[in-house]
Amino acid sequence: MARYLWLTQLYPSGLSGTSVKTKHTLEVLLQAGHSVDVVCLHHRSLLRPKLSWPGKPGQIKLWVIEKDVFSAWRLDYVLTHFGLLMSRWPFRIAKMFSNEMVKQLEILISNHNYATIFIDGYAMLQYLPFLQPTNFRSQNYQMPPLIYIDDEDIAELMRQRWSTTENWLMKIFFWWEWQKCLSYERLYLPRIQQLWAISQQTLRRLKTLTSAKAVLMPTVVPIFPQVFKDTAQDLVFAGLLSWLENIQGLKWFLNQVWPLVRRAHPQTKLRVLGQMAQPNLVTQLQQTPGVLYRGFVPDLATEFNQTAVAIAPILINCGIKIKVVTYLSYGLPVVTTPQSTWGLGGMGGVLTGKTPEEFAGAINQLLANRQLRLKTSRAALKNIHQHHSAKVLIKFFQVQKLSGFIRPTFATQPTQRSRSWS
């Protein structure tokens, strides 16, 4: 069995998009019998639940570095981190650098021979200089393959934020972050051996920046087939409520789509789930008729089994929306924007709407037709089985010939010719 080193920018709690992908990928590796040493950051403002893992005790070990990363954009926050704004690297990257993580990596690589090192997440690329053999005590250290797992196309995200924001100060900031991201990528992406992208859109751009093998990696989630109830009538939105695109998309929905839904279905409620919402957003949610703000919910099934339709009104997307895959894994019919379908293996279970009228129309169509909801729910689960299940990821590992997943080949004996008795 193989032993892997896994660097990731989020504690694999499964409570936010990136951590969902990481957690379930790690579970597949453990279920296959492999061992993983995980070094990760944990942002103090996020919840840190105790995790249970498949496999034997000690098969996975976590080294967690606590760090303040997420915060609202306030003047005091900007002034406190002014030095990072002047950094060579993007602000969101520079604030995820940790000397403690460097020291932990040195200890681990000095004492273990890893089959593969996974660089999980954009901010983790900055640790590549510390993964070179010359930086460690062992003289016989053989450098394993370095695989970068894309979490989101951050450079493209900064570009889109720059092009859409109306605040001129933020416009300057996002433009500068975009330029820094491009420099960051040009330096680090050529140093990896493989690049696993999470959507075709990000794959097309990132593969132009490296000569490494670049492929599309399936995002996997567990399946919960018994949650959806066709008698439910509510909507649900789930996501990290400090993430700018979630906030903007949710406000767009509340202001432009929700009134159209309420007009057709006045009894329908919108359940909003997620942590780290700022007080002004909480106030808006609580004051909007028909909206139930739930905040953090430890068990999604308790809310999802009261849900007829899940929504993902995301206006900017630069990867795969884990919320969409998660909704589908519970058998929920999903209504989303076209750009939020990037990275999906199939469109089963998903309806899209680009304008407020189209978005509301798709929701109202599902709310009005129980049989359509049932059909869409079945298509959602089939989509996950076919494109986002553990068996799909295992096949991907085998195709990529990941150490520990290479199928054995057996030398075939030459076939003996039958004797002739003429």
BELQUI-V163063 format. One record per pair of residues at least 12 apart in sequence whose ideal C-beta (glycine too) atoms are under 6 Angstrom apart, sorted by the first residue. I is the first residue (numbers start at 0). J is the second residue. Records with the same first field share a line. If there is no record, write none. Layout:
# BELQUI-V163063
I = J ; J
This chain:
# BELQUI-V163063
0 = 32 ; 33
1 = 33 ; 114 ; 402 ; 403
2 = 34 ; 113 ; 114
3 = 35 ; 113 ; 115
4 = 36 ; 113 ; 116
5 = 35 ; 37 ; 117
6 = 38 ; 118 ; 123
7 = 21 ; 39 ; 119 ; 120
8 = 40 ; 95 ; 120 ; 122 ; 123
10 = 39 ; 41 ; 47 ; 63
12 = 48
15 = 239
16 = 321
17 = 150
19 = 321
20 = 218
21 = 119
23 = 219 ; 220
26 = 53
27 = 389 ; 392
29 = 52 ; 53 ; 54 ; 58 ; 59
30 = 53
33 = 403
34 = 58
35 = 59
36 = 60 ; 107
37 = 61
38 = 62 ; 103
39 = 63
40 = 64 ; 66
41 = 63 ; 65
42 = 68 ; 69
43 = 65 ; 67
44 = 69
62 = 103
64 = 97 ; 99 ; 100
66 = 97
68 = 94
69 = 241
71 = 277
88 = 179 ; 183
89 = 176 ; 179 ; 180
92 = 122
95 = 122
96 = 125
101 = 129
104 = 129
105 = 135
108 = 135
109 = 135 ; 136 ; 137
113 = 143
114 = 143 ; 402
115 = 143 ; 144 ; 146 ; 402
116 = 143 ; 145
117 = 146
118 = 147
119 = 148
120 = 150
121 = 150 ; 153
124 = 187
127 = 187 ; 190
144 = 192
145 = 191 ; 192
146 = 193
147 = 191 ; 194
148 = 195
149 = 196 ; 197 ; 201
151 = 317 ; 318
152 = 201 ; 317 ; 318
153 = 180
154 = 180 ; 181
155 = 317
156 = 317
157 = 173 ; 176 ; 177 ; 180
158 = 177
159 = 315
160 = 173
161 = 173 ; 174 ; 177
184 = 208
188 = 208 ; 209
189 = 209
191 = 211
192 = 211
193 = 211 ; 212
194 = 209 ; 211 ; 213
195 = 216
196 = 215
197 = 218 ; 318 ; 319 ; 342
198 = 318 ; 319 ; 341 ; 342
200 = 341
201 = 318
202 = 215
217 = 391 ; 392 ; 395
218 = 319 ; 324 ; 387
219 = 387 ; 389 ; 392
220 = 324 ; 325 ; 328 ; 387
222 = 328 ; 383
223 = 329
224 = 330 ; 380
226 = 300 ; 303 ; 304 ; 329
227 = 330 ; 331 ; 376
228 = 304
229 = 369 ; 372 ; 373
231 = 305 ; 306 ; 307
232 = 267 ; 307
233 = 268 ; 270 ; 305 ; 306
234 = 269 ; 308 ; 310
235 = 270 ; 306 ; 309
236 = 271 ; 310
237 = 272 ; 322
238 = 273 ; 322
239 = 273
240 = 273 ; 275 ; 276
241 = 275
244 = 313 ; 315
248 = 312 ; 313 ; 314
251 = 312
252 = 312
253 = 287
255 = 355
256 = 355 ; 358 ; 359
259 = 359
260 = 359 ; 362
261 = 289
263 = 363
264 = 366
268 = 289 ; 291
269 = 290
270 = 291 ; 293 ; 302
271 = 284 ; 292
272 = 293 ; 296 ; 302
274 = 295
303 = 329
306 = 331
307 = 366 ; 372
308 = 332 ; 334 ; 362 ; 365
309 = 326 ; 331 ; 333
310 = 334
311 = 323 ; 335 ; 339
313 = 336 ; 339
316 = 338 ; 339 ; 341
319 = 342
320 = 339
323 = 335 ; 339
324 = 387
327 = 348 ; 379 ; 382 ; 383
328 = 383
330 = 376 ; 379 ; 380
332 = 365 ; 372 ; 375 ; 376
333 = 348 ; 349
334 = 350 ; 361 ; 362
335 = 351
337 = 351 ; 353
344 = 386
345 = 382 ; 386
347 = 378 ; 381 ; 382
348 = 375 ; 378 ; 379 ; 382
